[in-house]
Amino acid sequence: MRDEVGEDLRAAFLEMLELAGTECDVRGERRRALKQVKKKEGYVVFQFADEFAIEVGGRFMEIATETRKARQN
């Protein structure tokens, strides 16, 4: 039963990513994430569906920002 609940929660999280997620470029790979600005004061937190390695000081870029769109035009 616990596995079923976990699978249902993951399915709901993946649906939230699809509806409200933002695209990020992580070392040239596109990944969707939920962007949280109120989770920790002074920080922006991105929640990805799957874990992946990133080096200390590593960076990724939110693709769907207005600033990025303006620079591309």
C-alpha positions as CSV (number, residue, x, y, z in Angstrom):
1,M,0.0,0.0,0.0
2,R,2.8,2.4,0.8
3,D,4.2,1.9,-2.7
4,E,0.9,2.9,-4.2
5,V,0.7,6.1,-2.2
6,G,4.2,7.0,-3.2
7,E,3.4,6.3,-6.9
8,D,0.3,8.5,-6.6
9,L,2.2,11.3,-5.0
10,R,4.9,11.1,-7.7
11,A,2.3,11.1,-10.5
12,A,0.7,14.2,-8.9
13,F,4.1,15.9,-8.7
14,L,4.8,15.1,-12.3
15,E,1.5,16.6,-13.3
16,M,2.3,19.8,-11.3
17,L,5.6,20.0,-13.1
18,E,3.8,19.7,-16.5
19,L,1.3,22.4,-15.6
20,A,3.3,24.9,-13.5
21,G,6.9,23.9,-14.0
22,T,9.6,26.0,-15.6
23,E,12.2,24.8,-18.1
24,C,15.8,24.8,-16.9
25,D,19.1,24.2,-18.8
26,V,21.3,21.9,-16.7
27,R,24.7,21.4,-18.4
28,G,22.9,21.5,-21.8
29,E,20.1,19.2,-20.8
30,R,16.5,20.5,-20.4
31,R,14.8,19.7,-17.1
32,R,11.5,20.9,-15.7
33,A,11.3,22.1,-12.2
34,L,9.0,23.8,-9.8
35,K,10.3,27.2,-8.7
36,Q,9.7,28.2,-5.1
37,V,10.5,31.7,-4.0
38,K,8.8,31.6,-0.5
39,K,10.3,28.3,0.7
40,K,13.5,29.9,2.2
41,E,13.8,33.7,2.6
42,G,16.3,35.3,0.2
43,Y,16.7,32.1,-1.9
44,V,15.0,30.6,-4.9
45,V,14.5,26.8,-4.7
46,F,14.0,24.6,-7.7
47,Q,12.4,21.2,-7.2
48,F,13.2,18.7,-10.0
49,A,11.5,15.3,-10.5
50,D,14.7,13.3,-10.4
51,E,17.9,13.8,-8.6
52,F,21.2,14.5,-10.5
53,A,24.7,15.4,-9.7
54,I,25.8,19.0,-9.7
55,E,29.2,20.2,-8.6
56,V,29.6,22.8,-5.8
57,G,29.4,26.2,-7.5
58,G,27.7,24.6,-10.5
59,R,25.0,26.6,-12.1
60,F,21.9,26.1,-14.2
61,M,19.7,28.6,-16.1
62,E,16.0,29.0,-16.1
63,I,15.1,29.0,-19.8
64,A,11.6,30.5,-19.6
65,T,12.4,33.8,-17.9
66,E,11.3,37.2,-19.4
67,T,15.0,38.4,-19.3
68,R,16.1,35.4,-21.4
69,K,13.2,35.8,-23.8
70,A,14.0,39.5,-24.3
71,R,17.7,38.7,-25.0
72,Q,16.8,36.1,-27.6
73,N,14.6,38.5,-29.6
